[in-house]
Amino acid sequence: MSDETRRIGPYTIIKRLGQGGMGTVYLARLGDSPPVALKVLNPGTDDGFERRFTREVEAARRVARFCTAPVLDAGLDGQSAYIVTEYVDGPDLATAIRDGAPMSGANLEALAVGVATALVAIHQAGIVHRDLKPANILLSSIGPRVIDFGIAQFMTPDATKSASIVGTPAYMSPEQAGGEPVTAASDVFAWGGVVVYAATGKPPFGVGGPPEVLYRVVHYAPDLSNLDGRLYPLVEQALAKDPARRPTSQQLLDRLLGRESINVAAATNLVSQSWEQQAVRQPARAPSRWRWVRPAAAIAAALLVSAVTATVLLQSNSPGSSGASGGTSPLAQVTTAGPAPAHVHTTTGLAARDTYIENANGRRIPVHVSIDKLTREFDQTRLEWTVENIGAPGDKADLAHLLGGGESWSVHGITIRPDGSNKSSHPDTEDGVCSCTYWYSYANAIDAGESLQFFATFRGLPEADSADLNLLGLGRYRGVPIEGSS
């Protein structure tokens, strides 16, 4: 596209709307017709470029219009491939939350319904989106619209075998992060992440570099501490590590609306009709406290029914419902004294000990703590440790209070003091987010015989051969060797 003509094919470019990994999106017009969104794909230099473009167009055209931006046209202009969709006038979810505030109550539940409806339409077309994230959800006056099928692929045996990891790390499923076969269950996992972001302003596995975030996605539980209680059971199951434990998109929609079965057209009407009654036209720039319009009473009532239904279904039917997902684990209290547990566990870690935690009912649960790694690379020191529940069958080890998390339930309360230093340091933070494991009490109580790994990253520590660690209620460890130190 030249600066002189500002045209792509027959379309006149009005302005640029945004840019992503697959291309640039413009606001454009064909003659006197209404404006459209025109996406120009990044120039391809490999033999698969034309195939990727054809796949994007075919995938988008096969998806029903419910809660998506329908494809209107596609073509080639010289070396530039472009695809034209209906223009959705509204901010994307990422921008709305960043410039405004997190959602709650009926607003949050309506978003969850709208995105689930879009996923049902996408999956019924035989498509896996593979990059569902806040930036790919536009908030129109009649409800959310899921866009960008740039890396979508058909749900066929061959297509689900991914040759490379593609997507946005913070919203990838564990199987997607590991380069394993990707199915519609990965989109459901991303739905859970999107709902957490909308409710809290943060992705469920924190922020940081892609390798670190993907490690948390695969190995650690999500932070659901600030999630609205009505959505908690469904989101928790959607974010299950095992794809088989996640509901389908249709099950999500049915449970959200308290129906045994509801089609995408009916669900879309429930959302869009209520928003049309109180539609708010957005200015060119979202105000600093931008809020989504509250849905009408009809859908709020339906969602209220769905919350009860979802809670009952998930607590009674989900695997392991008597434990982590049931929300009945008592909070742990710090143990200040007591004999060593009868079950002594042997470990080969850098340091280890057996100790107790005491539940609110006074029952003491023995746990084994192993310091697995303390490694320094340049100005960064990484600590990894494992906690194992060595109690009797049925005992649950809940470490939330022991690890001192505050509202976010992170392990930021622990400290490290390198030998020769008079200062104890907490894990590093980036934009106010701890570079460490997040822990949520009711979701992460450890069952007997099971264990969970933790990590924390520290920056700017003085050089030393060893350090003292304070893991709060899990004990103090002196003289732990630091690998990689000079």
N, C-alpha and C positions, 0 to 999 in steps of 0.2 A: 504493500500500500504506500503510495507516494504522499508526501505532505501537500502537494499541489492539488491532487484530485480528492484526497480523503475519501476514497471509495474502495469497497471490496465487492467485486461482482457488480450487481445492479444496485447495491445498497450504499447510501450516503452515511458516512460516519458523523455522529453528532459529538460524542465525547467518549473517553475511556472510562469504563466502570470499575475495572479491577484486573489483576493479573495473578495467575496461579502456575502450578507446575506443568500443566499441559498447554497453556496458551493464555491469550489476552482477550478480555471481554469488553465490547464496545456497545454503547447505545447507538442504534442506527435506524434508518428509515428507508422505506421503498416508496418513492413518489410521495403521495399525500396520505399514505396509510399510517396507522398508529405506530409509534416507535417499537422496535424489537431489540432483543439482546443478541448480538452477533459475536460469536467466539471464533477467534483466529487461532488455530493450533500452531504451536511452535514448529518451525521448519524441521522436517525430518531429513536425517542424513543416512538412514539405514533402510534396508529393504522392507522393513515392517511398517514404515510410516503410513503408507496408503491403507494397509490392513487395519492399523489402529484407528485411522480416521473412519473407515467404513464401519468398523465395529462400534464406534461411538454413536454414529448416526443410527445404525440399525438398532442398537440397544435402546436409545432414547425414543425412537419411533414406536417400539413395541410396548412401551410402558403407557398404561392408561393415564388420563390427565388428572386423576384425583391427587391433589396435593403435590403435583409436580408442574414444571414449566414445559408445556408441550413443544415439540420440534415442529417448526414451520417450513424450513428449507435447509439445504446444504449444497455445497459445491466447491469448485476449485477456481482460484483466480491466480493464474500463473503457478508459482510454487506455493501459494498460500491456500490451505484448506480451511474452510469456514463452515460453521453450523449456526443456524438461526433458530432462536426459541422465543416464545412469548416473553415480553418484558414484564417483570414483577416489580412493582413500585413499592419498595420497602427495604429497610436495612437487613443485612444478614444477622444471624443470631449472635455471632462473635462480636460484631460491632455494637449491637444493641446492649449486650451485657457489659461490654467494656466501657461504653459511654454513659450507661445508665446505672442499672442495679440488677442483682439477681431476681429471678421470678419466684413466686411462692403461691400457695393456695390454688384457686381455680385457674389462674393464668398458667401456672406451671403444668397442671394436669391437662389443660387444653393443648399446650404445646406437645406434651407426650402423646396425646391422642392423634394430633395432626401428623406428626412424624411417623407414628406407627401405621397410620392409614396409608401414607406414601409408601412405606416399606411393603405393605400388603400388595399394593398395586404393582410395585417393582418386581416383587417375587412372583406374583401371578403371571407376569410376562416372561418368567424364566430367567430373570436377571439378578445378579449380585452386584450391588453398587460398589462396594469395596472401599469407598472413601467418604462415608457419612461422617460429617463433622459440623460444628457450628457455622463455619464459613460457607458451607454448602446448603444452608437452610435460610431461605429468605422469609421475612415476616411481612406478608401482605396484609391488606385491610380485611381480607376474608379468610385468613389463616396462614399457616406455614406452608412453604413450597420447597420441596427438596429438588436440588438442581445438580448439574455436572455429573454426567455419566462417563467422564473421560477415561476412567480406568475400570469401568464396569465390565463384566464378562458374563457369558451365558452359563447357566447352571447345568453344564454337561460334564460327563466324566473326564474328558480331556481338558476342558477349560478350567476345571477347578484345581488342576495341578499347576501351581505357580512356580515359574522358573526364577523369579526374583521377588524380593519383598517390596511391595508397592502400597502406598497409602500414607496416612498421617499417624506417626507413632503414638500420640496421646490417645487415639481412638481405635487403634488396631486391636484385634483379638489376639489371644496368645498363639493360636494356630497360624494366624496371618503373620505375626512377628517371627515365628519359627520357619516360615517358608513352606508350611504344610498346606494341604488342600483347603481351599477357602470356599465356604458355602454360605447360604443365607443366614446361618447362625452367627457369622461374623458381623453382619449388618445389625443383628439384634444386640450383640455386644456393644457395637458403636452407639446404638440407640440409648443404652444404659449410660454410656459416657456423656452423651449429649444432654441427657436429662440432669445428670450430676452437674455439668457445667452451667446449665441454665439456672439451677437452684443455688449454686455456690459461687459461681464466677471462676471456678478452677476445675481442670480435668481431674478425673478420679484417681489418677496415678501420679499426680504432681507434675512439675516442670523440670527441665534440664535438657541435656544433650540426648539425641535419639537413642544411643546405646543404653544409657541409664534409664530412660523412660521405658524402653522395651523390656529391660530386665525386671522392672517393677511390674509391668503388665503380666509377664510370664510367672513371676515368683511371689508377688505380694498381693494382699487383699486391697480393694479400693477404699478410699476414704469416703464414707457415706455419712459422716457425723452430722452434717448440716442439712441432710436431705429431708424433705417433708415426709412425715410418717405415713401418709396415704400411699405414696409411691414407693416407699422403701422396699417392701417385699418383692415387687416386680422388678425393680432395678437391680436388687441384689441377685436375683436369679438370672437376669439378663447378663450380668457380669460374671457368671460362673466360668471358671477356667475350662471346664469340660463342655464342649458344644452341645452334647446330648442332654445336659441339664438345663439348657436355656429354653424358654418358650419360643414357639415360632412367632413370626410377626402377626399372624392371624390370632394366635392365642393372646398375644399382648393386647391387641385391639379389643378382643372379646372381653377380657378381664378388666380392662380399663373402663369399658362402658357397661359392665355388669350384665352382658348378654351372653347367651350360649353361643350365638353366632350372629355376626353383623357384617354386611357387605360394605365395600369401600365407598360406594355411592351414598349409602345412608349415613355412614360415619362422617363423610365430608360435609353433607348437608347439616348435620348437627352442629359442626364447628362453624362453618361459613355463615349459616343463617344467623347465628347468635352474634357473630362479629359484624355482619352487615347492619344489624340494628343499631350498633353503636360504633360504626367505623370512624376511625380517626385518620385523617390524611397526614402523612409525615412530611415535615419540611425537608429541604435539601440536606440539611445536617441534623442528625438526631440531637435533641437537647441533652444536657448533662444528666438529667434524671429521667431519661426516656423510660416509659412504662408501656407495656402492652395493654390494650384495652381489655377490661374484664369481661369474660363471656357472660351471656345472659343466664337467668336462673335455670332455664330448662336443662342446659348442658351441665351446669354446676350440680344439679340434683342427680343427673345420670352418673356423673363422675363420683359423687359421694357414695352412691350405691356400689359403683365399681370398686371403690377403695376397700369396702368391707368384703366384697366378693373375692378380690385379689388376695387379701390378707388370709382369708380362710383357705382358699385353694392352695396358696403357696405354703402355708404353715402345715397343712395336712398332707400335701402330696409331694412336696419337694424332697429329694434325698437328703437325709441328715437333718430333717426339720426339727428333731428334738433337741438339736444343739445350736450350731452357729446361727442359723437363720431364724430361730424362733424368738429371739430377743428376750430369753428368760435367764441367761447366764448372770449370776450375781457379780457385782463389781469386786475386784480383788483389793485387798488391803495390804500395806507393807508389813512384812513380818520382821520384828526386831530381835527375836530370840527364839530358840527352839533346838531340839536335838537334830542330828543329821537324819535324813530319811532312811528307812529300812532298805529301800531299793538303791543300791549303789551302782552307778552307771560308769563304765570305763570309756575314755575318749582319748584321741591322739591329737587334740587341738593344742594351740599355744598355751592355753590355760583353761581350767574347767573347775566346776564345783556343783554339788548337789545342794539344793536349798528348798525352801517352802514358800508358797504364797498362801494367804489366808482369805477365803471367800467371806462375803458379808454374813453368811450363816455360821461362821466360826470354823468351818471345815478347812483343814490345811491340806493343800495339794502339793506333793513333792514334784519338783522340776529339776532338770539337768541343764546347766548353762555351759556352753562351750565357746571359747573365743577361737574362731576359725582362721581369721586372717587380720593382720595389721600391716599394711603395705604403704610405703611412701614412694610417690613418683613426682619429682620436681616439688612444687609447693602444695601438692595435694596428698593427704593421708586418708586411706580408706580402711574402715573397720567393719568386719563382718562377724556375726555371732549367731548361734543357734540355741533355741530354747525348746526342750523336749519335755512333754508331760509324762512322767514316770509313775503316775498315780494308778489307782485301781480302775477297772472298767467303769465307765459312767462319770468319772471325775473330769471336770473341765477346768483348765488353767486359763484364767482371764488376767492378762497382764496390764490392762489399761492404766490403772492408778500407779502401778509400779514404775511404768515408763514415763510418767509425768507429762502427758500430752497437752493439757489444756483443751481448747475447743477443737483443734485439728487432730488431736490424738497422735501426733508425731512423736518420735523418740528424741526430739531436740533437747530434752532435759538432761541427757547423759553428758558426761564430760571426759576429756582426755587431758593429762598433764605429762608432757615429755620430761624425761629425767633432766634435772638441772634447771627446769623452769619453775617459776613461782606463780604461774598463771594457768588456770584450768580453762579449756576452751570448749565451747559447744559446737555441734555440727554447723557447717556452713549454710547460709541461706542465700537464695537468689530471688529478688523481687518479693521478699518476705516469705518465701516458701522454703521449708527445710530440705536440704539435700540429704534425705534420710528416709527410713521406712515410716509409712503412715500406718496407724493402728486404730481400729475401731472396735470398741469393747464387744458389742453384741454380735458383730459379724465374725470375730476372729478368736473366740475362745478355743484353746487347743484341746482336742479330745485326747483321752488316755492313749499312750502309745504313739502319738503323732508329734510332729515338731514343726517349727516355723523359723525361717531364716530372717535376719535383720541386717541392715547396713546403715552406716553413717559416714559422711565425707567431711573432712576438716581441711581448711586451707590456712596457709601462712604459719604453720607450726614451726618452731625452731628445730634445727637438726638434733637428733638424738638416736641412740641405739635401742632404747626401750621407753615405755611410758606406763603410767598408772591410769587405770580406767575406773570410772564410777558409773556403773549401770543402774544406779538408784536401787530399787528394791531387789534387783538381781545380784547385787554384791559389788564389792571393790576388788580389782585385780591389779596387783603391783608387779612392776618389772616385766611387762609383756613385751617381748622383742618386736622391734619394728623392722620388717624386711625392706631392703632397698635403701636403707639409710647409710650415710657415708661414715 
